[in-house]
Amino acid sequence: MSIAMAEGTAQAAAGRLTLNIGENLLDAVLGYVVVFIGLGLLMAVVIAVGKVMVASAKKKASAPAAPAAPAAAPAAAPAAKKAPVAPGAAGEVKIYDTDPRDAAMIMAIVADKLQKPLNELRFVSIKEVK
């Protein structure tokens, strides 16, 4: 018995130890089982975190709605403080990843090329394409 163990250890040390087909299949199946259990746990964690985030978003959305109802009269005052719009202006322009100076130049160039006054054009957004 000890001679067989010594031979097995010598073969393992020499790198010549081979597994039979049954042991290889068992190793593969156990590996797949471990991976799928890990993926299942990860999926459960992601679903749980998603439900917590949705619940907290609903809670935040419903919390300001209740105090806003009694304070309806003072809410009209901040709307009056809004800066007046220039005559002929078509609203606000959303600027993404662009310097406001560059956006103004782009609007002026477009107005010049179209032969139209700037106050007759409506720019919705300006975004730099990279």
C-alpha positions in Angstrom: 0.0 0.0 0.0 2.7 2.4 0.9 4.6 1.5 -2.3 1.6 2.5 -4.5 1.3 5.8 -2.6 4.9 6.5 -3.1 4.6 5.7 -6.8 1.6 8.1 -7.1 3.4 10.9 -5.3 6.4 10.4 -7.6 4.2 10.5 -10.7 2.5 13.6 -9.4 5.8 15.3 -8.7 7.0 14.4 -12.2 3.7 15.7 -13.7 2.6 12.4 -15.0 -0.4 11.9 -12.8 -3.5 11.6 -15.0 -7.2 11.5 -14.0 -9.6 9.1 -15.5 -12.7 10.2 -17.5 -15.1 9.9 -14.5 -13.0 12.2 -12.3 -12.6 14.7 -15.2 -16.4 14.8 -15.7 -17.0 15.2 -12.0 -14.6 18.1 -11.9 -16.3 19.8 -14.9 -19.8 19.3 -13.5 -18.8 20.7 -10.1 -17.1 23.7 -11.8 -20.3 24.4 -13.8 -22.5 24.1 -10.6 -20.3 26.5 -8.7 -20.4 29.1 -11.5 -24.1 28.9 -11.9 -24.7 29.2 -8.2 -22.5 32.3 -8.2 -24.4 33.8 -11.1 -27.7 33.0 -9.4 -26.6 34.8 -6.2 -25.4 37.7 -8.2 -28.7 37.9 -10.0 -30.6 37.8 -6.7 -28.4 40.7 -5.3 -29.0 42.8 -8.4 -32.8 42.3 -8.2 -32.8 43.1 -4.5 -30.8 46.3 -5.0 -33.1 47.3 -7.9 -36.2 46.8 -5.7 -34.7 48.8 -2.9 -33.8 51.7 -5.3 -37.3 51.7 -6.8 -38.9 51.8 -3.4 -36.6 54.6 -2.2 -37.4 56.6 -5.4 -41.1 56.2 -4.9 -40.7 57.2 -1.3 -38.8 60.4 -2.3 -41.3 61.2 -5.0 -44.3 60.9 -2.6 -42.7 62.7 0.3 -42.4 66.2 -1.3 -45.9 65.9 -2.8 -47.7 66.0 0.6 -46.1 69.3 1.9 -46.5 71.0 -1.4 -50.3 71.0 -1.3 -50.7 73.3 1.8 -47.9 75.6 0.5 -49.6 76.3 -2.9 -49.9 80.1 -2.4 -46.2 80.8 -1.7 -45.2 78.6 -4.6 -46.5 81.2 -7.1 -44.0 83.8 -5.8 -40.8 82.1 -7.2 -42.4 81.9 -10.6 -42.7 85.7 -10.7 -39.0 86.2 -9.9 -38.0 84.5 -13.2 -35.9 86.8 -15.4 -37.9 88.3 -18.3 -37.3 86.9 -21.7 -35.9 89.2 -24.4 -38.4 90.2 -27.1 -38.4 87.8 -30.0 -36.6 85.1 -28.0 -37.6 81.5 -28.7 -36.8 80.0 -25.3 -33.8 78.3 -23.7 -31.0 76.3 -25.5 -29.6 73.3 -23.9 -25.8 73.2 -24.3 -24.0 69.8 -23.9 -20.2 69.6 -23.8 -19.8 73.0 -25.5 -18.5 76.4 -24.4 -21.3 79.0 -24.4 -19.2 81.3 -26.5 -18.8 78.5 -29.2 -22.6 77.9 -29.0 -23.3 81.6 -29.6 -20.9 81.5 -32.6 -22.6 78.5 -34.1 -26.1 80.1 -33.7 -24.8 83.3 -35.4 -23.2 81.3 -38.3 -26.4 79.3 -38.8 -28.5 82.6 -38.8 -26.1 84.2 -41.3 -26.1 81.2 -43.7 -30.0 81.0 -43.6 -30.3 84.8 -44.1 -32.7 84.9 -41.2 -32.6 87.1 -38.0 -31.4 85.1 -34.9 -34.7 85.9 -33.0 -36.7 84.0 -35.7 -34.7 80.8 -35.3 -35.3 78.3 -32.5 -32.3 76.3 -31.2 -33.3 73.4 -29.0 -29.9 72.1 -28.1 -26.3 72.3 -29.1 -23.9 69.3 -28.6 -20.3 68.8 -29.5 -19.8 65.7 -31.6 -16.6 64.0 -30.7 
